[in-house]
Amino acid sequence: MSNLIHTRLEENFRASNPAQGPLSDFSARSWADFQTYGIPPVKHEEWKYARVSALFRDDLQLPISIPAVTAADIDAHRLPGHETATELVFINGHFVPSLSTIRHAETDLMIAPLSEAAAGADAAFIAANLGHSAAYHPDGIQALNGAFAGAGVFIRARRGKQIEQPVYIYLISDSRTGFIFSQPRSLVHVEAGAALQIAEHYITLGGQESFTNEVFELVAEQNALVDYYKIQHEGSTANHVGTTHIRQTGKCVTNAVTISLSGALVRNNLNMIMESEHGESHMYGLSLLNGKTLVDNHTIVDNVKPHCFSNELYKAIMDEESTGVFNGKIFVRKDAQKTNAYQSNKNILVGERSAANTKPQLEIFADDVKCSHGCTIGRLDEESLFYLRARGLSEQNARSLLLHAFAVDILDKIKWEPLRQHVDALISERLQFEI
Amino acid sequence: MLKIENLHAGIEEKEILKGINLEIKAGEVHAIMGPNGSGKSTLASVLAGRDQFEVTEGSVSFMGKDLLDMAPEERAREGMFLAFQYPVEIPGVSTTNFIKTAVNETRKHRGEEPLDAVSFLKLMKEKMKLVQIDQALLSRSLNEGFSGGEKKRNEIFQMAMLEPKLAILDETDSGLDIDALRIVANGVNQYRNSENAFLLVTHYQRLLDYIVPDYVHVLYNGRIVRSGTKELALELEAKGYDFIKNEVDAISQD
């Protein structure tokens, strides 16, 4: 990172962070961490494929003010079923209430700018939970987001509320004036007994490069049910670093599905922190890549308490010159006896110059646990291809059918049907199945 | 319908088929028998277009066209069907979905409109009866967890759906119990007519009790060494392949 960009970030930080604000302590601490750690260099083990340092170029534009984006600009990108969903809009990292539409009752769902919530009755909750992910990511890029957290959003699903309609979060980068840097931040509180579906959808307006550095933190309490979806389908010049941090503070079920379909450099961190006995978590990922896209999925399951169950399945199809990376960490702490943790990563290389890098990383300190991991990297099965062609399917359709079949068990984990259909349509279109 | 002339084929440097000549006309059922390693399955694979085999000499014409010039899918669309000895399992693809695509690609090739959902279902129901296959089985992932008999019945069901002119049945009887064998044979017999033809590749005479061939050929060492009618199969069953091997080996030593 050049001195110029560092100086501009510092100016930006000073300008956006008045010393009296309710999040000033957190921001100041994050800024100090950023100074300490710096942006991860290429030689950093956790960042050797996702070379983020190269993105901090002199032409990176910092979001000094919120540009004029209209509801019409967003219309083309809304997710299906949005008419009955709550739609929250971020522009260049800033939560924008005026473009957001809350369709849930206030008694079910509370939504407020993070800085506002931190100034009110939720100050203590936010102070205790905001930045919980930092300990898992001791690096400058995570810290840099924290320094600008004041522009984020706070969401609460209220106790016992079974919220059927989803919350859609549109994270928009307006690159119409250049290579824009956005740092959205969300903190979600799913209270005891509440059920919430939440989907994050990333959008770049304009054809220029963009760079999003996001942190999404969620706290799930006793008997909560959380379905979290992350859908990436931006242009080929969109860069993304995101951390999704899901923490179970009571016995509950949390599911996460990460779908990556395009971008330049995409890094998804997903953490499941199992802090309560008998917690259950599911983590699914699907990458369908082409061009020179690099998608790096780093997952962490931290088993703090005993008797937890986690299941992880990540699949990737790499075409052309794309690269897929999977790094799956499972920690089983000394007290977390009777942990059941499963992990599987499957890759199909389609492109002659595509690549897959996969690394399971299990650190187990308890002695009575069941943990498994496995990975495969291969090409499409020739015998299956021949079988389908021998029935009259074109080679293209045979390939499409097999690749779709490979992806379908992840697609089926999207329980919100309009969203599943949407993602299925995007995948089928990419695979060019035709009659 | 099918004319094979002096066909030589092999895999890598090894020659397996060493000059096959065979003609099959509409309405005929031919059986190819032979000991293990004689080249029976290679012949079926070469005809269907499996690309690990290389044809080094000879020609094959199918419905007057050069078969060897066609991709596997073109052969299928022109009316050739291979029932696999080992049908593949494909998780995530249902038979229903895939056979619909196959039927419609073939129809498109013939310049016909794709079948709508109702006509497709009607056709499927009709063909399902032929091999006593269940709708639930066809909605499941293709062949995944199917028994040997279910897989072979699924092959014959697909054949009936695609209505080929020439069906090659590669050891369809292997791994079948007697009831499944009857069901499969019954499906074939019902589909059999004066317009189409069959090439049965089999190791045992047993299948030919149920599907009665017009001609029987014995393949040995990559050549057809004896042709005859169905009585030849019975003779083989009684004497074993050794009598043919001895005969052929004696001649080639002369």
Interface residues (C-beta under 8 A of the other chain):
Chain A: D381 E383 S384 F386 Y387 L388 R389 A390 R391 G392 L393 S394 E395 N397 A398 L401 L402 H404 A405 F406 A407 V408 D409 I435
Chain B: A48 G49 R50 D51 A71 P72 E73 R75 A76 R77 F81 L82 F84 P87 V88 I90 P91 G92 V93 F98 I99 T101 A102 N104 E105 T106 K108 H109 P114 S141 Q158 L162
